[in-house]
Each structure stands twice: as structure tokens, then as C-alpha cells.
């Protein structure tokens, strides 16, 4: 019996050390990707599924990032929209509604995507979880009132490939990145939102 208990304990220790090593591998990939990252562009696909694995929303477009915290998301399909975080405010333009909403840019802890570009935020706002895959980094928010329960960042060919977000209601959203470019030249004005003529502007929502 003592031999069996010892074997079980050693197996558990081995699995724990293996998970830590794989977590370290994924973290090393994240640190290597974010090192000296001043700008980033990519094409994206975003899919949200409910608790029954049924797709409830799907969209695609392109994104751009400029250090330290300016991000632009242009949703092209199925409904054109733009989200522009200029470092101070977050602008959301819905082309079909001809409506712009503007509010203060959310804090870094409210944007798991920033972990991809600023890994220093990881231990500040999230708890890293064990992972059975060396290319997957799993983490959960430290705050009890966060909008997500857990996130999973997957790397492919040493580049971030997918960010999965799981909310408390059984829904999950997968953001897939393709055609990633590190440190490209960003066109001037990319993160300066101009309200389209005739659009209604709503503040503080």
C-alpha cells in the first residue's frame, strides 16, 4: 500500500512539474513575441458559441495595434463596424445604424487582448493556470467581477493563433489571428477616429 501511495504521489508530482514546464514554454513564446513589439497588424475571425456549441455570432475583419495601448478593430463582415481605442477614449461606429458611441477607454485588466501585446499585465491582473499543452497559455482574472471566467491563448509556429474567452454564462468566443505582421509601419491617423458626417454620437455608454 505504501508503495502504491508513493507511486501515486510521484505520478502527481511528475504531472505537476510537466504542466509547469509547458506553461513556461507558452509564457516564453508570449514573451518572445511581445519583445520589442511597437506595432502589429493582422486579419481576424471572431466566433461566439453558446453552451450547446451553437454559433450565435460570427464576424471577420482586420486589426491594428500601436504601443502602448492604441488598438483598432475594423469588422468587415457581416456588418461593417469600427472600434478605435486611441489611448484615452474608445470609439464604436456602427455603419448600418449610422451611430457612434464614445466612452473612456477600458482599463487594461478589462481587455485580455492586451496580454498579447503587454505580457507584463499577465501576473498583475490574471492567474496563470496549468496547461497540458506546451503551446497553450491558460489564465483567469484575479477580480471576482471580471466579465470572463477563463482565457486561453494558443500559439502556432511561435505566433499567437487563437485567443479563447469563456464567460460565466457558458458562452465562449474565439478570436483567430492570421497574416500577422510585427512592427509594420502604421498609417498616420489610424487611431484618430473621425465621426462620419450625419452619424449620431452617444457618450458615456
C-alpha positions in Angstrom: 0.0 0.0 0.0 2.8 2.4 0.9 4.5 1.7 -2.5 1.2 2.4 -4.3 0.8 5.7 -2.4 4.4 6.6 -3.1 3.9 5.8 -6.8 0.7 7.9 -6.9 2.4 10.8 -5.2 5.4 10.6 -7.7 2.9 10.5 -10.6 1.1 13.5 -9.3 4.4 15.4 -8.8 5.5 14.4 -12.3 2.3 15.7 -13.9 2.5 18.9 -11.9 6.1 19.5 -13.0 5.2 18.7 -16.6 2.3 21.2 -16.5 4.6 23.9 -15.1 7.2 23.3 -17.8 4.6 23.5 -20.5 3.2 26.7 -19.0 6.7 28.1 -19.0 7.1 27.1 -22.7 3.9 29.0 -23.6 4.9 32.0 -21.5 8.3 32.0 -23.2 6.5 32.2 -26.6 4.4 35.1 -25.4 7.5 37.0 -24.0 9.4 36.4 -27.3 6.5 37.6 -29.4 5.9 40.7 -27.4 9.6 41.7 -27.0 10.3 45.0 -28.8 6.8 45.0 -30.2 5.9 48.5 -31.2 3.1 47.8 -33.7 1.0 44.9 -35.0 -1.4 44.2 -37.8 -3.5 41.1 -38.5 -6.7 39.7 -40.0 -9.1 38.2 -37.6 -12.1 35.9 -37.3 -14.3 36.1 -34.3 -16.8 33.3 -33.4 -19.1 33.1 -30.3 -20.8 29.9 -29.4 -23.3 29.2 -26.6 -23.4 26.4 -24.0 -24.8 24.0 -26.6 -21.8 24.7 -29.0 -24.1 26.5 -31.4 -22.7 29.6 -33.2 -24.6 32.7 -32.1 -22.3 35.3 -33.8 -19.5 35.3 -36.4 -17.5 38.1 -37.9 -14.2 38.9 -39.5 -12.0 41.9 -40.3 -8.6 43.4 -39.6 -6.9 44.9 -36.6 -4.0 47.1 -35.8 -2.1 47.8 -32.6 0.4 50.5 -31.6 2.2 50.5 -28.3 1.4 51.0 -25.6 -2.4 50.8 -25.8 -3.8 52.0 -29.1 -5.9 49.4 -30.9 -8.2 49.4 -33.9 -10.7 46.7 -34.9 -12.4 47.0 -38.3 -15.2 44.5 -38.6 -15.9 44.0 -42.3 -18.3 41.0 -42.3 -21.2 40.6 -41.9 -21.8 44.1 -40.6 -19.2 46.9 -41.0 -18.2 48.3 -37.7 -15.1 50.0 -36.2 -13.7 50.0 -32.7 -11.0 52.5 -32.1 -9.1 52.8 -28.8 -7.0 56.0 -29.0 -5.3 55.7 -25.6 -7.9 57.8 -23.9 -11.3 57.0 -25.4 -13.0 54.0 -27.0 -15.0 54.8 -30.2 -17.5 52.4 -31.6 -19.0 53.1 -35.0 -21.9 51.1 -36.4 -22.2 51.8 -40.1 -25.7 50.4 -40.5 -27.1 52.4 -37.6 -25.1 55.5 -38.5 -24.3 55.7 -34.8 -21.1 56.4 -32.8 -20.7 55.6 -29.1 -17.8 57.0 -27.2 -16.6 56.3 -23.6 -13.4 56.3 -21.6 -11.1 53.5 -22.8 -11.4 50.5 -20.5 -8.7 49.6 -18.1 -6.0 47.1 -19.2 -7.5 44.4 -17.0 -10.7 44.6 -18.9 -9.0 43.7 -22.2 -7.4 40.2 -22.3 -6.2 41.0 -25.8 -3.6 43.4 -24.3 -2.0 40.4 -22.6 -0.8 39.5 -26.1 1.0 42.8 -26.5 1.8 43.6 -22.9 2.6 40.3 -21.1 3.6 42.4 -18.0 -0.1 42.7 -17.4 -0.5 38.9 -17.0 0.5 38.4 -13.4 -0.9 41.8 -12.4 -4.5 41.1 -13.4 -4.6 37.3 -14.1 -3.7 34.0 -12.5 -1.8 31.6 -14.8 -3.3 28.1 -14.8 -1.7 24.7 -15.5 -1.9 23.6 -19.2 -1.4 20.2 -20.7 -0.2 21.7 -24.0 3.2 23.4 -24.3 1.8 26.0 -26.9 -1.2 27.0 -24.8 -1.3 29.6 -22.0 -4.4 29.5 -19.7 -5.2 32.2 -17.3 -8.1 33.5 -15.2 -8.9 37.1 -13.9 -8.0 37.8 -10.3 -11.0 40.1 -9.9 -14.3 38.5 -8.9 -16.4 40.8 -11.1 -14.5 40.2 -14.4 -16.5 39.6 -17.5 -14.8 36.3 -18.2 -14.0 33.2 -16.1 -11.0 32.0 -18.1 -9.0 32.7 -21.2 -6.7 30.5 -23.3 -4.0 31.8 -25.7 -2.8 29.3 -28.3 0.4 29.7 -30.3 1.1 28.1 -33.7 4.6 28.3 -35.3 5.7 30.6 -32.5 3.0 33.1 -33.3 -0.3 33.8 -31.4 -3.0 32.0 -33.3 -6.2 32.0 -31.2 -7.5 33.7 -28.0 -10.5 31.9 -26.4 -12.6 33.7 -23.8 -15.0 31.8 -21.6 -17.8 33.8 -19.8 -19.8 32.8 -16.7 -22.9 32.1 -18.8 -21.5 29.2 -20.8 -20.6 31.2 -23.8 -17.2 31.2 -25.4 -15.6 33.5 -28.0 -12.7 32.5 -30.2 -10.6 35.2 -31.8 -8.3 33.8 -34.5 -5.4 35.8 -36.0 -3.9 35.3 -39.4 -1.4 37.2 -41.6 0.3 38.7 -38.6 2.9 41.4 -39.1 5.1 42.5 -36.3 6.2 46.2 -36.3 4.8 47.3 -39.6 4.5 51.0 -40.5 1.1 52.1 -39.3 -0.6 54.7 -41.5 -0.9 58.1 -39.8 -4.4 58.7 -38.4 -5.2 55.0 -37.9 -6.1 55.6 -34.3 -7.6 59.0 -34.7 -11.4 58.5 -35.1 -13.3 60.9 -37.2 -17.1 61.0 -36.7 -18.7 60.3 -40.1 -20.9 63.1 -41.4 -24.5 62.6 -40.3 -23.8 60.0 -37.6 -25.4 60.3 -34.2 -22.9 60.4 -31.3 -23.8 58.9 -27.9 -21.5 59.5 -25.0 -20.8 57.5 -21.8 -22.5 54.3 -22.8 
